[in-house]
Structure formats: structure tokens, C-alpha cells
Amino acid sequence: MNIITVAEIKRSGFAALDAALAQGPVHLMKRNRPSAVLLSPADYAALLAQAQRNQPSAANGVSQFLAQDVDAGGLDAVGLQARLAGLNDGWSDR
């Protein structure tokens, strides 16, 4: 874990942060407690991209729901509940 204190930043300025960032994410400590985590722009972009890939899209669920063939009579309440239950399989309750 790459740790730097706020006091060290005050003494050395951004040069201390640049040196620490060269080794990876930097954990900032203030009064011996974790205060923040500093990431390089590339690490931050990668983190955002991963979060977007892991987030289920509501549009995907709706398009799956609408794309399924519906017989000429449509769905009754039981059929609708069964289809929704099938779409919800694999989704975690957050």
C-alpha cells in the first residue's frame, strides 16, 4: 500500500505526490487516519470503465422484455409475473 501523509505533502508539495503516484494509487493519511485515495488519470478512467461494464443496463432489461414473442392474446397477470421473474434471475438485490 502506497501511503503518504498530509504533513509530507505540506513539506514537499506536489513533488511528493508525483513520486508516490508513480508507484500506483496513493492513500492519504491525516492525523494517522485514512483521509483519501489519489489515483492517476489513467487509473481513474480504468476504474470508471470497469464500473460501467459491471452496472446492469435498464435498457437491456426492457429490450429483452419487449423482444420476446408474445402470442396473439397477450400476457395475463400470471404470464407477466413469470416473464418478470425470468428477467430478474441473476440480478442482485442492492
N, C-alpha and C positions, 0 to 999 in steps of 0.2 A: 504494500500500500504506500503510495506516494503522499507524504504529509508535509505541510508547510504551515507555520503559524502566522497569525496576523502581525505579530511583532516583527517577524523576519521580513515580511513584506514592507513594513514601515521602514526598516533599516535599509533594505536592499532595493526596494521598489520593484518595478515590473521585471527587472532582470532575474530576480529570484523566481518569479512565476514562469518566465520563459524557460529557464533551466529546468524547472520541475515538470513543466508541460512536455518537454522533450522526452520524458520518461513515461508519459501516459497521464491519465486523469489525476488531478491534484485534489486532495482532501484538505480543506482549510480548517484550521483549529483556532478557536478564540476562547481564551480562558480555560484551556485544557478540555474543551468540548468541541465536537464536530459542528462546524458552522455552515459549510457549503462544499460543493464539489465543482471544480473548474474543469471544463472539457475543451479540447481544441475544436475549431470549427468542423473539421473532418469527423471527429468522434461524435460530435453533436448531430451532424447530418446523418450519420450512420444510425444513431440511436432513434432519431425521428423516423427514418425509413423503416427500421425494424418494427417500431410501434405501429406504423400504418399497415404493414403487412400482417401483423398479428391481430389487428382490430377487424372484427367481422363487419361487413358492409350491410347496412339495412337494405340497400338497393338490391343486393344479391338475393336476399331472402324474399323480397317482394317479387323479383323477376322469376325466381324458382316457383313461387306460389302461382303466379299468373301463367307461367309457361306450361304447367301441367294440363293435360287434356281433361276437359270437363264434359261429361255426357250431356246430351241434349236437354235433360231435365234439370241440370244444375246440381248444386250440392244442398243437402238438407243440413240441419244443425249437427247431426252426428258425423256426417261426412266432412263437414268443415272442421270440426274439432279433431277428427282423425288426421286430416291433412296438416293442420297447425301443429299437432303433436309430432308428426313426422319431420316437419321443418325445424322444430325446436330440439330434436335429438342432437347431442354433441355440443350444444351451447351451454356455457357455464352460467350459473345464477350468480350475478355480481350484485 
